[in-house]
Each structure stands twice: as structure tokens, then as C-alpha cells.
Amino acid sequence: MGKLTLRQAAEWCGGAVEEKYADVEFLGAANDTRVMQPGQLFIALQGARDGHDFIKKAMDRGAAAALCSRKVGDYPAIYVDDPRIALGRIAREELKRIGAKVVAVTGSVGKSTTKEMVAAVLEQAFVTSKTPANHNNDIGMPMAVLAMPENTEVAVLEMGMNHFGEMEYLTNIARPDLAVITNIGTMHIEHLGSREGILQAKLEILRGVPESGLGVFNGDEPLLWNIRNDGGHKKRYFGIENAACDVVATDIQELEDGMRFMVSGLGHHFELFVPSAGRHSVYNALAAVTVALLLGMPPEKIQTQLEGFRNTGMRQRIYTQNGMTIIEDCYNAGPESTQAALEVLGNYHTTGRRIAVLGDMLELGNRSSAEHYRIGRIAATKADMLFTYGHHSLRTVTGAITGGMAPKNAEHFDTHEDLAHVLRTRAAEGDVLLFKGSRGMKMEQALHLFLDEEK
């Protein structure tokens, strides 16, 4: 964004500003004084702690002004009924002002990686900005928009949700030209009741798409394919199994360093290599390819960008340390993504053993026991050893043992420290270790303890 005056922002969000401060300018926004940059608008949110209690600290650290619901001292401020809603309105108007095309990405599994792939491909042809890290909610996404340069041509926005209505709120801020849904899984089923409920919550994304916009959906997911002829927005589909999709991957080869396949669709036929393991990586890449082709990018630029793709954070990072191969996939976990990670582990070439280190998969409601048991059965066919952490993962151990894994090779732990200590005594050079679990399980802590002990 360029600098905005408090007067302009107040008009956008329906707020009030004292005349003496109306021409004060800000650049960007933050709701945490610890990471706030000088010149930003401080958002005083009401959460576990009242953001208004931090306005003085924010101003002392260089905030240009505050967005708040009541006066706290003689500071530049925009006064509104609800700072969260006002933040969204300012972000919505800023997107309109800069005129960027918007690509919104959601889905039960793979939305963050798909967002990264879409942005990586598009930046070859457009000035591209994206939501960083996990800025995919009603606070993070609008703040990410306000951090984007005003010459942004394409904004790639990740959108997350776990309750009805949340996606509708986000999409009405973003007004996406292309709305991507990677898949419909079982994450958040505790709040949404069923996969059909998850589908309806994800489809809220279309409520903010203008008539000229498109849905870009996974055509191998029956729940998404079955709505292809529903009224409203046009849809384009990508897939592997469903040859009727608009963009299809064929001749898939799983190599040591990634996936190679052919892409056909939208008038093009070309080969792609993605340096990321697993069939799920092909789906993520297909979503990015479909978006890029719809925006007019030539295949050769898509090829170049995907060949050099590197994922961020704790999402399937594969590396070697102390003679062992580590598959670090600790960012989050649900049944679908855990099964995909186990497939990667099972297909990984090694002269040693394959060891799965799994934490609980959260927000599964009454399906939790069955899904953890099912993952255990799958682990028995993909791993030589299983280490688990978390109350629900006791069922994973049971599933692995009934699936044929020797009881001595399937162990459960109550702490990261105990898990890491025992794993150190069992793992050896040449082994491949997968670390995965829901965000709340912080499986990266077990990994770091394990690796630190190995030094």
C-alpha cells in the first residue's frame, strides 16, 4: 500500500477522526507492539487482553496512529465500533484502490503450499504479493493486504476457516477474481459436522467472487466435481484421475528429488517437474498451473518457476542430518495430509528403516478415534517403526499393531522429551524419519530435541 491518511481510512471504515489528526499518514498495520514497525496503524483488538491497554506502548514505539473503539490519551486515532471489522473494510478498499487481481486459495489440505506455488509461478510475469506464513484469518489477511506494495498486480491470499461464516467474511474483503479450493477433507469436522458441511463452508468463498470471476477446483474430489453445473460462477477443474478436468496431470513419476509429469489442458501440453515429493504435490502444482494458464502465462515460464520452487516454514522440508534423512512436516496435520506424508515416507528410497513420528490430529470431533486408528493401520504398511505423542495418538499405536506392526516397534509418549530421548536410542544412520502432527502438538519441538541430542 501507499501511505494513507487517517481521514481516508476513516471514510473507508465509517470511523471518526479528530480534525487535528486527520492528515496523519500511516503505512501498514499491526496488532502486536512486539512486531510493530514505526509508522504503522496499531489495531487495538479485544482478545485475551484488551488492545487498548497497549496503545500508549504502541505510540511510544513509533505507531502513527491507533484504530480503536475508545479514546486512550491524546493520540492520533480512528474511532470505530469494532476495530476488527474496520480493519477488514480498510483492507477491502485498499485492494480496490491498487487494482490488483486477487487469487484466493483455500482447502482442507495443502492451501499454504498451493498459495506459495501460485505466488512463485506468477511472480515471473506479474508484480506479485502474498499473505505470509499463517496470515489467513480475519486479522492476518487484512493486515497482509495493508503490507502489500501499491504496485502489486496480483495478490495471492490464503483463506482459512473452521466455522461457518468465516470464509464469507474473508472473501467479501478480498473480492477474488480466481477462487481456488484444493480439496475437501476432514479437518475442522468437529465444528462443521460433516464433509458436506466443510464443502458448504469452503464454497462460501464464491460469495465474494464477482460475476466475471472463476472457481478453480480439484476435479478428483467428488464433492467439488458434483457442483460443476450449479448456477452462478463458472468453474475450471484440475485433476489426475478425472480425465474430464480442464487441466490434467498424466505420466506421473515419483523421483528421488520430486515429481515429474505431463500437463494437458487449456490449449497446452507440456512437461513439469516439481521438487517436492508425493502425489499431493502434483495436485498443489496443478492448481498453480491452472491459475497461471488462466492468467495467460506461457508454459515455459511456469516450468522455470516450479522447477525452482522451495516451500516455506515446516511444510515437508526434507534434509539430511547426522546421517539420517528428516522429513519435517510439522506445520499442521489432518487425516488426508498425514496419509500423504506417510506415502512419501513409504516411497522414500533408503537402505535403513522408515520411522514415523506422529502427533495428534486435532479438531476431528467424534471421528477422532476412528481416524487415528486408520492412520495407524496405514503407518503399519509405510513405516518400520512408529512413535506417537498426544492423547488421541494412543489409537494410532493400536491401529499400527492390529495392522501388523510389531508391538515393540510402536511406542507412545506423554512428553516431547521422552519421545526424543527414546528415539535417539532407536534411530541410526541411513534411517528416514517423518515428523508430523497438528499445529497444537508442536512436533517441531520433539524434532529439535532429537536433533540437539544427536549433536
C-alpha positions in Angstrom: 0.0 0.0 0.0 0.9 3.6 -0.3 0.6 5.9 2.7 -3.0 6.6 3.8 -4.3 9.5 5.8 -6.5 8.8 8.8 -9.2 10.9 7.0 -9.2 8.5 4.1 -9.1 5.3 6.2 -11.9 6.7 8.4 -14.1 7.3 5.4 -13.5 3.8 4.2 -14.4 2.1 7.5 -17.1 4.5 8.8 -14.9 5.8 11.6 -14.3 9.2 13.2 -11.1 11.1 13.5 -10.3 14.3 15.2 -9.6 17.1 12.7 -6.2 17.9 14.1 -5.1 14.4 13.3 -7.0 13.9 10.0 -3.9 14.3 7.8 -1.7 12.0 9.8 -0.4 9.2 7.5 0.3 5.6 8.2 1.8 2.7 6.2 0.7 -0.8 7.1 -0.9 -2.1 10.2 -0.1 -4.3 13.3 -1.9 -5.6 16.3 1.2 -6.6 18.3 3.6 -4.0 19.7 6.4 -6.5 19.7 6.5 -6.8 15.9 5.0 -3.4 15.0 7.1 -1.1 12.7 7.3 2.7 13.1 4.6 4.4 11.0 2.1 1.6 11.2 -1.5 1.8 12.3 -1.9 0.0 15.6 -5.1 -2.1 15.8 -6.5 -2.3 19.3 -8.3 -5.6 19.3 -10.2 -7.1 22.1 -8.9 -10.6 22.7 -7.5 -12.4 25.7 -6.1 -9.0 26.5 -7.5 -5.6 25.6 -5.5 -4.0 22.8 -6.5 -0.5 24.2 -4.1 -1.2 27.1 -1.2 -1.2 24.6 -2.0 2.0 22.7 0.5 4.0 24.7 3.2 1.4 24.2 2.4 1.3 20.5 2.7 5.1 20.2 6.0 5.1 22.2 7.4 2.6 19.7 6.5 4.8 16.8 3.0 3.9 15.7 1.5 6.6 13.5 -2.0 6.2 15.0 -4.4 3.7 16.5 -7.6 2.1 15.3 -9.7 1.7 18.4 -13.2 1.9 19.9 -12.5 4.4 22.7 -10.1 7.2 23.4 -7.0 6.4 25.4 -4.9 9.6 25.7 -4.4 12.4 23.2 -3.1 10.3 20.3 -3.9 10.2 16.5 -6.7 7.7 16.2 -9.6 6.4 14.2 -12.6 5.7 16.4 -14.9 2.8 15.4 -17.4 0.5 16.9 -15.3 -2.7 16.1 -11.6 -2.4 15.2 -11.6 -5.9 13.6 -14.5 -5.0 11.2 -12.9 -1.6 10.5 -9.6 -3.3 9.6 -11.3 -5.5 7.1 -13.1 -2.6 5.5 -9.9 -0.6 5.1 -8.2 -3.7 3.5 -11.1 -4.2 1.1 -10.9 -0.6 -0.1 -7.1 -0.7 -0.4 -7.4 -3.7 -2.7 -9.8 -1.8 -4.8 -7.5 1.2 -4.9 -4.4 -0.6 -6.0 -6.5 -2.5 -8.6 -4.6 -5.9 -8.2 -6.1 -9.1 -9.5 -6.8 -11.3 -6.5 -6.3 -15.1 -6.3 -7.8 -16.6 -3.1 -6.7 -20.1 -2.0 -8.5 -22.3 0.5 -8.9 -26.0 1.1 -8.7 -28.6 3.8 -5.1 -29.7 2.9 -2.3 -28.0 1.0 -3.7 -24.5 0.9 -0.5 -22.9 2.2 1.8 -24.8 -0.2 -0.6 -24.1 -3.1 -0.6 -20.4 -2.2 3.2 -20.5 -2.2 3.3 -22.3 -5.5 0.8 -19.9 -7.1 2.8 -16.9 -6.0 6.1 -18.4 -7.1 4.8 -19.0 -10.6 3.0 -15.7 -11.0 5.9 -13.6 -9.9 7.7 -14.4 -13.1 5.1 -12.4 -15.1 3.4 -10.1 -12.5 4.3 -7.9 -9.5 3.0 -10.5 -7.0 2.3 -10.2 -3.3 1.1 -12.9 -1.0 -0.1 -13.5 2.6 2.9 -14.5 4.7 3.1 -17.5 7.0 -0.3 -18.2 8.6 -1.9 -14.8 7.9 -5.1 -16.5 6.6 -7.7 -15.3 9.2 -9.8 -12.3 9.8 -6.9 -10.4 11.3 -3.9 -11.7 9.5 -5.2 -11.5 6.0 -6.3 -7.8 6.1 -3.0 -6.8 7.7 -1.2 -8.7 4.9 -3.2 -6.7 2.3 -2.1 -3.4 4.0 1.5 -4.5 3.8 1.4 -5.1 0.0 3.2 -2.6 -2.3 0.8 -0.3 -4.1 2.3 -1.5 -7.5 1.0 -5.1 -6.8 -0.5 -6.6 -9.9 -1.6 -9.9 -8.4 -2.4 -10.6 -4.7 -2.4 -14.2 -3.7 -4.4 -14.6 -0.5 -4.7 -17.7 1.6 -8.0 -18.1 3.5 -8.6 -20.4 6.4 -11.7 -21.1 8.5 -13.1 -23.6 11.0 -16.7 -22.3 11.4 -19.5 -21.3 9.1 -19.4 -17.6 8.0 -15.7 -17.1 8.4 -14.9 -17.7 4.7 -17.7 -15.4 3.6 -16.2 -12.6 5.7 -12.8 -13.1 4.2 -14.0 -13.3 0.6 -16.1 -10.2 0.9 -12.9 -8.3 1.9 -10.8 -9.9 -0.9 -13.4 -10.0 -3.8 -11.2 -12.6 -5.6 -11.0 -12.9 -9.4 -10.0 -16.6 -9.0 -11.1 -18.7 -6.0 -9.1 -21.9 -5.6 -10.3 -24.9 -3.5 -7.6 -27.5 -3.2 -9.8 -30.3 -1.7 -12.4 -31.1 0.9 -11.0 -33.1 3.8 -12.0 -33.8 7.4 -10.0 -31.0 9.3 -12.4 -28.9 11.4 -15.2 -31.5 11.1 -15.6 -31.1 14.8 -17.1 -27.6 14.1 -18.7 -28.2 10.7 -20.3 -31.6 11.3 -19.5 -33.5 8.1 -17.5 -33.3 4.9 -20.7 -31.9 3.3 -20.6 -29.2 5.9 -17.0 -28.5 5.2 -17.9 -28.2 1.5 -20.5 -25.6 2.2 -18.2 -23.6 4.4 -15.5 -23.7 1.7 -17.9 -22.7 -1.0 -18.6 -19.5 0.9 -15.5 -18.3 -0.9 -17.6 -17.8 -4.1 -19.9 -15.3 -2.4 -17.2 -12.6 -2.8 -16.2 -13.5 -6.3 -17.6 -11.1 -9.0 -19.7 -12.4 -11.8 -16.7 -12.3 -14.1 -14.6 -14.4 -11.7 -13.9 -18.1 -11.7 -13.7 -21.0 -9.3 -10.6 -23.3 -9.7 -11.4 -26.6 -8.1 -10.0 -30.1 -7.6 -12.0 -32.3 -10.0 -10.8 -35.5 -8.4 -12.9 -34.6 -5.3 -16.5 -35.8 -6.0 -18.0 -33.2 -3.7 -16.5 -30.4 -5.8 -17.0 -32.1 -9.2 -20.7 -32.7 -8.4 -21.3 -28.9 -8.3 -19.8 -28.2 -11.7 -23.1 -27.4 -13.3 -24.6 -25.5 -10.4 -25.6 -22.0 -11.2 -23.5 -18.9 -10.6 -19.8 -18.7 -11.3 -18.0 -20.6 -14.0 -15.6 -23.2 -12.8 -12.4 -24.7 -14.1 -11.1 -28.1 -12.7 -7.7 -29.7 -12.3 -7.1 -33.4 -11.5 -5.2 -36.6 -12.0 -7.9 -39.3 -12.1 -10.7 -37.4 -13.7 -9.8 -37.0 -17.4 -12.8 -34.6 -17.9 -11.0 -31.9 -15.9 -9.8 -28.8 -17.7 -6.2 -29.4 -16.7 -4.9 -32.9 -16.2 -1.7 -34.5 -15.0 -0.6 -37.8 -16.6 2.5 -40.0 -16.8 3.4 -39.2 -13.2 6.8 -40.3 -12.0 7.9 -40.1 -8.4 11.6 -39.4 -8.4 14.1 -39.2 -5.5 14.0 -35.4 -5.7 10.4 -34.7 -6.7 7.6 -35.4 -9.1 7.7 -35.3 -12.9 4.5 -35.4 -15.0 2.8 -34.2 -18.1 0.2 -31.4 -18.1 -2.6 -31.1 -20.6 -5.3 -28.6 -20.8 -6.5 -25.1 -21.7 -4.8 -25.5 -25.1 -1.4 -26.6 -23.8 0.6 -29.8 -23.4 3.9 -29.7 -21.5 6.2 -31.5 -19.0 6.6 -30.3 -15.4 9.0 -31.2 -12.6 8.2 -30.1 -9.0 11.0 -30.6 -6.4 8.5 -31.8 -3.8 7.7 -35.4 -3.0 4.3 -37.1 -3.1 1.2 -37.3 -5.2 -0.3 -34.4 -3.2 2.4 -32.2 -4.6 1.1 -32.8 -8.1 -2.3 -31.5 -7.0 -0.8 -28.4 -5.5 1.2 -27.8 -8.7 -1.8 -28.4 -10.9 -3.8 -25.7 -9.0 -0.9 -23.2 -9.6 -0.6 -24.2 -13.2 -4.3 -23.7 -13.8 -4.3 -20.3 -12.3 -1.2 -19.3 -14.3 -2.7 -20.5 -17.6 -5.9 -18.7 -16.9 -3.9 -15.5 -16.4 -2.2 -16.0 -19.7 1.3 -17.2 -18.6 3.2 -19.4 -21.1 4.2 -22.9 -20.1 7.9 -22.2 -20.3 7.7 -19.6 -17.6 5.5 -21.9 -15.4 8.1 -24.7 -15.9 11.0 -22.5 -14.8 9.3 -21.2 -11.7 8.0 -24.6 -10.5 11.4 -26.3 -11.0 12.9 -23.8 -8.6 10.1 -23.9 -6.1 11.1 -24.2 -2.4 8.4 -24.5 0.3 8.4 -22.4 3.4 8.2 -23.0 7.2 7.8 -26.5 8.5 6.0 -27.9 5.4 7.6 -31.0 4.1 11.2 -29.9 4.3 13.5 -32.9 3.5 17.1 -32.8 4.6 19.9 -35.0 5.9 21.4 -34.6 9.3 23.7 -36.9 11.3 23.5 -39.5 8.5 19.6 -39.6 8.7 17.0 -38.2 6.3 14.5 -35.9 8.1 11.1 -35.2 6.6 10.0 -32.2 8.6 6.2 -31.7 8.1 5.2 -30.2 11.4 3.1 -27.2 10.4 -0.3 -29.0 10.7 -2.0 -32.3 10.2 -5.3 -33.9 9.3 -6.1 -37.4 8.1 -5.5 -36.6 4.5 -2.2 -34.8 4.9 -0.9 -37.4 7.3 -1.8 -40.2 4.9 0.0 -38.2 2.1 3.1 -37.8 4.3 3.1 -41.5 5.2 3.0 -42.2 1.4 6.1 -40.0 1.0 7.8 -41.9 3.8 6.9 -45.3 2.4 8.1 -44.5 -1.1 11.4 -42.9 0.1 14.4 -44.9 -1.1 16.6 -45.9 1.8 18.9 -48.7 3.0 17.8 -48.0 6.6 14.4 -48.0 8.3 11.4 -45.7 7.9 10.3 -44.2 11.2 7.0 -42.2 11.6 6.9 -39.8 14.5 3.3 -38.6 14.7 1.4 -36.2 17.0 -2.4 -35.9 17.4 -4.6 -34.7 14.6 -6.9 -32.2 16.3 -10.5 -30.9 15.6 -11.8 -34.2 14.4 -14.7 -34.4 16.9 -16.3 -37.8 17.1 -14.3 -39.1 14.2 -11.0 -38.7 16.1 -10.7 -42.2 17.4 -11.5 -43.8 14.1 -9.2 -41.5 12.1 -6.3 -42.0 14.4 -6.8 -45.8 14.3 -7.0 -45.7 10.5 -3.8 -43.7 10.3 -2.1 -46.3 12.5 -3.2 -49.1 10.1 -1.7 -47.1 7.2 1.5 -46.4 9.2 1.9 -50.2 9.6 2.3 -50.5 5.8 4.5 -47.5 5.3 6.8 -47.4 8.3 9.1 -49.9 10.1 8.6 -48.0 13.4 6.0 -45.6 14.9 6.5 -43.1 17.7 3.4 -41.1 18.8 2.7 -38.1 21.1 -0.7 -36.9 22.3 -3.8 -38.4 23.9 -5.6 -39.3 20.6 -2.5 -40.9 19.1 -2.8 -43.9 21.5 -5.3 -45.1 18.9 -2.7 -44.7 16.2 -0.5 -47.2 18.0 -3.4 -49.6 18.4 -4.1 -49.3 14.7 -0.5 -49.9 13.8 -0.3 -53.0 15.9 -3.5 -54.5 14.6 -2.2 -53.6 11.1 0.8 -55.9 11.6 3.5 -53.7 13.2 5.4 -55.5 16.0 4.3 -54.0 19.3 8.0 -53.3 20.2 8.1 -51.0 17.2 5.0 -48.9 18.0 5.5 -46.7 21.1 3.5 -43.9 22.7 4.9 -41.0 24.8 3.5 -38.3 27.0 6.2 -35.7 26.5 8.4 -34.5 23.7 11.4 -35.1 25.9 10.7 -38.8 26.5 9.9 -39.3 22.8 13.1 -37.6 21.7 15.3 -39.5 24.2 14.0 -42.9 23.2 14.1 -42.1 19.5 17.7 -41.2 19.9 18.4 -44.8 21.2 16.5 -46.4 18.3 17.3 -44.3 15.2 20.5 -44.9 13.3 22.4 -43.7 10.2 20.5 -44.4 7.0 17.1 -44.2 8.6 14.4 -41.9 7.3 12.3 -40.1 9.9 8.9 -38.3 9.3 7.8 -35.8 11.9 4.1 -34.7 11.6 1.3 -33.5 13.8 -1.3 -30.8 14.3 0.0 -27.3 15.0 -1.1 -27.6 18.6 1.1 -30.6 19.1 4.3 -28.7 18.3 6.1 -31.7 16.9 9.0 -29.5 15.8 9.9 -29.4 19.5 10.3 -33.2 19.5 12.4 -32.9 16.4 14.6 -30.2 17.8 15.2 -32.1 21.0 16.1 -35.2 19.0 18.5 -33.3 16.7 20.1 -31.4 19.6 20.7 -34.6 21.5 22.3 -36.0 18.4 25.0 -33.3 18.3 
